[in-house]
Amino acid sequence: MTVKQLSKSGATFSVQIQSYSGHTYQLQRSTDLMSWVTIGTAQSGATGTVLVLSDTNAPATGGSFYRIAVGP
């Protein structure tokens, strides 16, 4: 997986990634790096395809951390 672009506009955080066949990708958010909230549904990858994973309810204040869970 390769991160292509990150952006935040208003309450929406988005990340574009290059995906691969046979894997699923799901965005997760944390405010403390200990507990993680899954955002949206997992998306299936396809080799060479760019996926956009978005959090349309990103916190307006305070820090948030994001990660992408990759499944088989």
Jmol script that loads the backbone (N, CA, C; Angstrom):
load data "model"
ATOM      1  N   MET A   1       0.853  -1.166   0.000  1.00  0.00           N
ATOM      2  CA  MET A   1       0.000   0.000   0.000  1.00  0.00           C
ATOM      3  C   MET A   1       0.902   1.233   0.000  1.00  0.00           C
ATOM      4  N   THR A   2       0.535   2.189  -0.823  1.00  0.00           N
ATOM      5  CA  THR A   2       1.260   3.449  -0.894  1.00  0.00           C
ATOM      6  C   THR A   2       0.277   4.594  -0.715  1.00  0.00           C
ATOM      7  N   VAL A   3       0.579   5.513   0.207  1.00  0.00           N
ATOM      8  CA  VAL A   3      -0.255   6.700   0.387  1.00  0.00           C
ATOM      9  C   VAL A   3       0.080   7.675  -0.729  1.00  0.00           C
ATOM     10  N   LYS A   4      -0.939   8.082  -1.467  1.00  0.00           N
ATOM     11  CA  LYS A   4      -0.762   9.014  -2.578  1.00  0.00           C
ATOM     12  C   LYS A   4      -1.026  10.458  -2.174  1.00  0.00           C
ATOM     13  N   GLN A   5      -2.049  10.671  -1.327  1.00  0.00           N
ATOM     14  CA  GLN A   5      -2.414  12.036  -0.952  1.00  0.00           C
ATOM     15  C   GLN A   5      -3.243  12.030   0.325  1.00  0.00           C
ATOM     16  N   LEU A   6      -3.051  13.062   1.156  1.00  0.00           N
ATOM     17  CA  LEU A   6      -3.858  13.307   2.352  1.00  0.00           C
ATOM     18  C   LEU A   6      -4.491  14.679   2.220  1.00  0.00           C
ATOM     19  N   SER A   7      -5.729  14.834   2.711  1.00  0.00           N
ATOM     20  CA  SER A   7      -6.343  16.160   2.682  1.00  0.00           C
ATOM     21  C   SER A   7      -7.387  16.276   3.792  1.00  0.00           C
ATOM     22  N   LYS A   8      -7.621  17.509   4.225  1.00  0.00           N
ATOM     23  CA  LYS A   8      -8.682  17.808   5.188  1.00  0.00           C
ATOM     24  C   LYS A   8      -9.359  19.080   4.743  1.00  0.00           C
ATOM     25  N   SER A   9     -10.661  18.999   4.605  1.00  0.00           N
ATOM     26  CA  SER A   9     -11.466  20.141   4.213  1.00  0.00           C
ATOM     27  C   SER A   9     -12.703  20.153   5.099  1.00  0.00           C
ATOM     28  N   GLY A  10     -12.820  21.167   5.937  1.00  0.00           N
ATOM     29  CA  GLY A  10     -13.960  21.219   6.861  1.00  0.00           C
ATOM     30  C   GLY A  10     -13.902  20.032   7.801  1.00  0.00           C
ATOM     31  N   ALA A  11     -14.972  19.255   7.841  1.00  0.00           N
ATOM     32  CA  ALA A  11     -15.042  18.090   8.725  1.00  0.00           C
ATOM     33  C   ALA A  11     -14.688  16.792   8.009  1.00  0.00           C
ATOM     34  N   THR A  12     -14.086  16.881   6.824  1.00  0.00           N
ATOM     35  CA  THR A  12     -13.755  15.675   6.063  1.00  0.00           C
ATOM     36  C   THR A  12     -12.244  15.500   5.928  1.00  0.00           C
ATOM     37  N   PHE A  13     -11.774  14.337   6.385  1.00  0.00           N
ATOM     38  CA  PHE A  13     -10.382  13.932   6.195  1.00  0.00           C
ATOM     39  C   PHE A  13     -10.388  12.818   5.162  1.00  0.00           C
ATOM     40  N   SER A  14      -9.515  12.896   4.170  1.00  0.00           N
ATOM     41  CA  SER A  14      -9.435  11.869   3.132  1.00  0.00           C
ATOM     42  C   SER A  14      -7.991  11.463   2.898  1.00  0.00           C
ATOM     43  N   VAL A  15      -7.813  10.204   2.578  1.00  0.00           N
ATOM     44  CA  VAL A  15      -6.506   9.680   2.205  1.00  0.00           C
ATOM     45  C   VAL A  15      -6.692   8.839   0.937  1.00  0.00           C
ATOM     46  N   GLN A  16      -5.810   9.055  -0.028  1.00  0.00           N
ATOM     47  CA  GLN A  16      -5.810   8.262  -1.256  1.00  0.00           C
ATOM     48  C   GLN A  16      -4.654   7.277  -1.174  1.00  0.00           C
ATOM     49  N   ILE A  17      -4.934   6.013  -1.450  1.00  0.00           N
ATOM     50  CA  ILE A  17      -3.900   4.987  -1.400  1.00  0.00           C
ATOM     51  C   ILE A  17      -3.907   4.154  -2.667  1.00  0.00           C
ATOM     52  N   GLN A  18      -2.757   3.639  -3.013  1.00  0.00           N
ATOM     53  CA  GLN A  18      -2.673   2.667  -4.104  1.00  0.00           C
ATOM     54  C   GLN A  18      -2.947   1.310  -3.480  1.00  0.00           C
ATOM     55  N   SER A  19      -3.891   0.575  -4.032  1.00  0.00           N
ATOM     56  CA  SER A  19      -4.296  -0.693  -3.449  1.00  0.00           C
ATOM     57  C   SER A  19      -3.772  -1.875  -4.274  1.00  0.00           C
ATOM     58  N   TYR A  20      -3.961  -3.053  -3.698  1.00  0.00           N
ATOM     59  CA  TYR A  20      -3.522  -4.286  -4.353  1.00  0.00           C
ATOM     60  C   TYR A  20      -4.625  -5.333  -4.273  1.00  0.00           C
ATOM     61  N   SER A  21      -4.717  -6.179  -5.279  1.00  0.00           N
ATOM     62  CA  SER A  21      -5.713  -7.248  -5.323  1.00  0.00           C
ATOM     63  C   SER A  21      -5.533  -8.190  -4.139  1.00  0.00           C
ATOM     64  N   GLY A  22      -6.646  -8.720  -3.657  1.00  0.00           N
ATOM     65  CA  GLY A  22      -6.607  -9.682  -2.573  1.00  0.00           C
ATOM     66  C   GLY A  22      -6.558  -9.075  -1.188  1.00  0.00           C
ATOM     67  N   HIS A  23      -6.661  -7.755  -1.096  1.00  0.00           N
ATOM     68  CA  HIS A  23      -6.627  -7.092   0.211  1.00  0.00           C
ATOM     69  C   HIS A  23      -7.823  -6.155   0.352  1.00  0.00           C
ATOM     70  N   THR A  24      -8.216  -5.920   1.607  1.00  0.00           N
ATOM     71  CA  THR A  24      -9.230  -4.913   1.907  1.00  0.00           C
ATOM     72  C   THR A  24      -8.570  -3.825   2.746  1.00  0.00           C
ATOM     73  N   TYR A  25      -9.132  -2.627   2.672  1.00  0.00           N
ATOM     74  CA  TYR A  25      -8.558  -1.457   3.334  1.00  0.00           C
ATOM     75  C   TYR A  25      -9.664  -0.725   4.079  1.00  0.00           C
ATOM     76  N   GLN A  26      -9.381  -0.360   5.336  1.00  0.00           N
ATOM     77  CA  GLN A  26     -10.389   0.333   6.140  1.00  0.00           C
ATOM     78  C   GLN A  26      -9.725   1.399   7.009  1.00  0.00           C
ATOM     79  N   LEU A  27     -10.290   2.608   6.967  1.00  0.00           N
ATOM     80  CA  LEU A  27      -9.770   3.733   7.724  1.00  0.00           C
ATOM     81  C   LEU A  27     -10.165   3.608   9.188  1.00  0.00           C
ATOM     82  N   GLN A  28      -9.234   3.959  10.087  1.00  0.00           N
ATOM     83  CA  GLN A  28      -9.500   3.972  11.518  1.00  0.00           C
ATOM     84  C   GLN A  28      -8.961   5.272  12.110  1.00  0.00           C
ATOM     85  N   ARG A  29      -9.621   5.749  13.191  1.00  0.00           N
ATOM     86  CA  ARG A  29      -9.237   7.012  13.845  1.00  0.00           C
ATOM     87  C   ARG A  29      -9.080   6.802  15.349  1.00  0.00           C
ATOM     88  N   SER A  30      -8.128   7.553  15.941  1.00  0.00           N
ATOM     89  CA  SER A  30      -7.905   7.517  17.375  1.00  0.00           C
ATOM     90  C   SER A  30      -7.539   8.919  17.859  1.00  0.00           C
ATOM     91  N   THR A  31      -7.849   9.195  19.105  1.00  0.00           N
ATOM     92  CA  THR A  31      -7.398  10.455  19.705  1.00  0.00           C
ATOM     93  C   THR A  31      -6.291  10.210  20.728  1.00  0.00           C
ATOM     94  N   ASP A  32      -6.032   8.918  21.057  1.00  0.00           N
ATOM     95  CA  ASP A  32      -5.035   8.605  22.078  1.00  0.00           C
ATOM     96  C   ASP A  32      -4.055   7.492  21.681  1.00  0.00           C
ATOM     97  N   LEU A  33      -4.167   6.977  20.483  1.00  0.00           N
ATOM     98  CA  LEU A  33      -3.330   5.883  19.964  1.00  0.00           C
ATOM     99  C   LEU A  33      -3.524   4.568  20.711  1.00  0.00           C
ATOM    100  N   MET A  34      -4.555   4.495  21.571  1.00  0.00           N
ATOM    101  CA  MET A  34      -4.821   3.254  22.304  1.00  0.00           C
ATOM    102  C   MET A  34      -6.126   2.614  21.843  1.00  0.00           C
ATOM    103  N   SER A  35      -7.157   3.433  21.664  1.00  0.00           N
ATOM    104  CA  SER A  35      -8.442   2.908  21.185  1.00  0.00           C
ATOM    105  C   SER A  35      -8.689   3.476  19.783  1.00  0.00           C
ATOM    106  N   TRP A  36      -9.178   2.613  18.916  1.00  0.00           N
ATOM    107  CA  TRP A  36      -9.384   2.974  17.512  1.00  0.00           C
ATOM    108  C   TRP A  36     -10.836   2.782  17.121  1.00  0.00           C
ATOM    109  N   VAL A  37     -11.362   3.717  16.329  1.00  0.00           N
ATOM    110  CA  VAL A  37     -12.731   3.667  15.817  1.00  0.00           C
ATOM    111  C   VAL A  37     -12.649   3.383  14.322  1.00  0.00           C
ATOM    112  N   THR A  38     -13.404   2.397  13.882  1.00  0.00           N
ATOM    113  CA  THR A  38     -13.438   2.062  12.461  1.00  0.00           C
ATOM    114  C   THR A  38     -14.357   3.040  11.743  1.00  0.00           C
ATOM    115  N   ILE A  39     -13.887   3.583  10.629  1.00  0.00           N
ATOM    116  CA  ILE A  39     -14.641   4.565   9.851  1.00  0.00           C
ATOM    117  C   ILE A  39     -15.108   3.912   8.547  1.00  0.00           C
ATOM    118  N   GLY A  40     -16.417   3.872   8.341  1.00  0.00           N
ATOM    119  CA  GLY A  40     -16.966   3.332   7.095  1.00  0.00           C
ATOM    120  C   GLY A  40     -16.780   1.837   6.963  1.00  0.00           C
ATOM    121  N   THR A  41     -16.939   1.354   5.742  1.00  0.00           N
ATOM    122  CA  THR A  41     -16.806  -0.068   5.457  1.00  0.00           C
ATOM    123  C   THR A  41     -15.486  -0.338   4.748  1.00  0.00           C
ATOM    124  N   ALA A  42     -15.035  -1.575   4.850  1.00  0.00           N
ATOM    125  CA  ALA A  42     -13.792  -1.963   4.182  1.00  0.00           C
ATOM    126  C   ALA A  42     -13.993  -1.918   2.670  1.00  0.00           C
ATOM    127  N   GLN A  43     -12.945  -1.479   1.967  1.00  0.00           N
ATOM    128  CA  GLN A  43     -12.983  -1.439   0.505  1.00  0.00           C
ATOM    129  C   GLN A  43     -12.002  -2.459  -0.046  1.00  0.00           C
ATOM    130  N   SER A  44     -12.424  -3.170  -1.085  1.00  0.00           N
ATOM    131  CA  SER A  44     -11.559  -4.150  -1.730  1.00  0.00           C
ATOM    132  C   SER A  44     -10.606  -3.457  -2.681  1.00  0.00           C
ATOM    133  N   GLY A  45      -9.371  -3.910  -2.664  1.00  0.00           N
ATOM    134  CA  GLY A  45      -8.365  -3.334  -3.530  1.00  0.00           C
ATOM    135  C   GLY A  45      -8.263  -4.065  -4.855  1.00  0.00           C
ATOM    136  N   ALA A  46      -7.615  -3.425  -5.787  1.00  0.00           N
ATOM    137  CA  ALA A  46      -7.278  -4.011  -7.084  1.00  0.00           C
ATOM    138  C   ALA A  46      -5.930  -3.417  -7.469  1.00  0.00           C
ATOM    139  N   THR A  47      -5.010  -4.262  -7.866  1.00  0.00           N
ATOM    140  CA  THR A  47      -3.657  -3.798  -8.163  1.00  0.00           C
ATOM    141  C   THR A  47      -3.678  -2.609  -9.112  1.00  0.00           C
ATOM    142  N   GLY A  48      -3.021  -1.516  -8.666  1.00  0.00           N
ATOM    143  CA  GLY A  48      -2.938  -0.303  -9.469  1.00  0.00           C
ATOM    144  C   GLY A  48      -4.086   0.665  -9.272  1.00  0.00           C
ATOM    145  N   THR A  49      -5.130   0.247  -8.555  1.00  0.00           N
ATOM    146  CA  THR A  49      -6.286   1.103  -8.335  1.00  0.00           C
ATOM    147  C   THR A  49      -6.060   2.010  -7.130  1.00  0.00           C
ATOM    148  N   VAL A  50      -6.404   3.277  -7.265  1.00  0.00           N
ATOM    149  CA  VAL A  50      -6.312   4.220  -6.156  1.00  0.00           C
ATOM    150  C   VAL A  50      -7.667   4.258  -5.451  1.00  0.00           C
ATOM    151  N   LEU A  51      -7.648   4.006  -4.143  1.00  0.00           N
ATOM    152  CA  LEU A  51      -8.853   4.076  -3.325  1.00  0.00           C
ATOM    153  C   LEU A  51      -8.835   5.368  -2.522  1.00  0.00           C
ATOM    154  N   VAL A  52     -10.016   5.915  -2.257  1.00  0.00           N
ATOM    155  CA  VAL A  52     -10.146   7.083  -1.391  1.00  0.00           C
ATOM    156  C   VAL A  52     -10.910   6.645  -0.149  1.00  0.00           C
ATOM    157  N   LEU A  53     -10.259   6.771   1.000  1.00  0.00           N
ATOM    158  CA  LEU A  53     -10.879   6.461   2.280  1.00  0.00           C
ATOM    159  C   LEU A  53     -11.127   7.776   2.991  1.00  0.00           C
ATOM    160  N   SER A  54     -12.354   7.992   3.476  1.00  0.00           N
ATOM    161  CA  SER A  54     -12.708   9.297   4.048  1.00  0.00           C
ATOM    162  C   SER A  54     -13.396   9.171   5.395  1.00  0.00           C
ATOM    163  N   ASP A  55     -13.134  10.161   6.234  1.00  0.00           N
ATOM    164  CA  ASP A  55     -13.833  10.354   7.500  1.00  0.00           C
ATOM    165  C   ASP A  55     -14.586  11.665   7.359  1.00  0.00           C
ATOM    166  N   THR A  56     -15.897  11.590   7.189  1.00  0.00           N
ATOM    167  CA  THR A  56     -16.705  12.799   6.977  1.00  0.00           C
ATOM    168  C   THR A  56     -17.116  13.454   8.290  1.00  0.00           C
ATOM    169  N   ASN A  57     -16.662  12.889   9.393  1.00  0.00           N
ATOM    170  CA  ASN A  57     -16.996  13.412  10.722  1.00  0.00           C
ATOM    171  C   ASN A  57     -15.736  13.665  11.534  1.00  0.00           C
ATOM    172  N   ALA A  58     -14.673  14.102  10.872  1.00  0.00           N
ATOM    173  CA  ALA A  58     -13.401  14.341  11.558  1.00  0.00           C
ATOM    174  C   ALA A  58     -13.578  15.450  12.598  1.00  0.00           C
ATOM    175  N   PRO A  59     -12.980  15.277  13.773  1.00  0.00           N
ATOM    176  CA  PRO A  59     -13.098  16.305  14.814  1.00  0.00           C
ATOM    177  C   PRO A  59     -12.556  17.660  14.347  1.00  0.00           C
ATOM    178  N   ALA A  60     -13.271  18.719  14.678  1.00  0.00           N
ATOM    179  CA  ALA A  60     -12.864  20.065  14.266  1.00  0.00           C
ATOM    180  C   ALA A  60     -11.709  20.585  15.115  1.00  0.00           C
ATOM    181  N   THR A  61     -11.649  20.165  16.376  1.00  0.00           N
ATOM    182  CA  THR A  61     -10.584  20.627  17.265  1.00  0.00           C
ATOM    183  C   THR A  61      -9.889  19.425  17.890  1.00  0.00           C
ATOM    184  N   GLY A  62      -8.704  19.636  18.397  1.00  0.00           N
ATOM    185  CA  GLY A  62      -7.950  18.546  19.006  1.00  0.00           C
ATOM    186  C   GLY A  62      -7.277  17.706  17.944  1.00  0.00           C
ATOM    187  N   GLY A  63      -6.390  16.872  18.357  1.00  0.00           N
ATOM    188  CA  GLY A  63      -5.649  16.038  17.412  1.00  0.00           C
ATOM    189  C   GLY A  63      -6.314  14.692  17.195  1.00  0.00           C
ATOM    190  N   SER A  64      -6.177  14.198  16.005  1.00  0.00           N
ATOM    191  CA  SER A  64      -6.636  12.857  15.669  1.00  0.00           C
ATOM    192  C   SER A  64      -5.527  12.151  14.917  1.00  0.00           C
ATOM    193  N   PHE A  65      -5.470  10.850  15.126  1.00  0.00           N
ATOM    194  CA  PHE A  65      -4.516  10.002  14.417  1.00  0.00           C
ATOM    195  C   PHE A  65      -5.311   9.073  13.520  1.00  0.00           C
ATOM    196  N   TYR A  66      -4.772   8.768  12.359  1.00  0.00           N
ATOM    197  CA  TYR A  66      -5.428   7.864  11.422  1.00  0.00           C
ATOM    198  C   TYR A  66      -4.486   6.743  11.052  1.00  0.00           C
ATOM    199  N   ARG A  67      -5.076   5.582  10.797  1.00  0.00           N
ATOM    200  CA  ARG A  67      -4.333   4.452  10.254  1.00  0.00           C
ATOM    201  C   ARG A  67      -5.249   3.699   9.320  1.00  0.00           C
ATOM    202  N   ILE A  68      -4.643   2.859   8.504  1.00  0.00           N
ATOM    203  CA  ILE A  68      -5.411   2.051   7.567  1.00  0.00           C
ATOM    204  C   ILE A  68      -5.197   0.592   7.932  1.00  0.00           C
ATOM    205  N   ALA A  69      -6.286  -0.092   8.250  1.00  0.00           N
ATOM    206  CA  ALA A  69      -6.217  -1.515   8.537  1.00  0.00           C
ATOM    207  C   ALA A  69      -6.279  -2.259   7.209  1.00  0.00           C
ATOM    208  N   VAL A  70      -5.339  -3.178   7.011  1.00  0.00           N
ATOM    209  CA  VAL A  70      -5.266  -3.947   5.769  1.00  0.00           C
ATOM    210  C   VAL A  70      -5.591  -5.393   6.108  1.00  0.00           C
ATOM    211  N   GLY A  71      -6.565  -5.935   5.392  1.00  0.00           N
ATOM    212  CA  GLY A  71      -6.969  -7.323   5.615  1.00  0.00           C
ATOM    213  C   GLY A  71      -6.627  -8.191   4.419  1.00  0.00           C
ATOM    214  N   PRO A  72      -6.593  -9.473   4.656  1.00  0.00           N
ATOM    215  CA  PRO A  72      -6.292 -10.397   3.551  1.00  0.00           C
ATOM    216  C   PRO A  72      -7.424 -10.488   2.555  1.00  0.00           C
TER     217      PRO A  72
END
end "model"
wireframe off; spacefill off
backbone 0.3
color backbone group
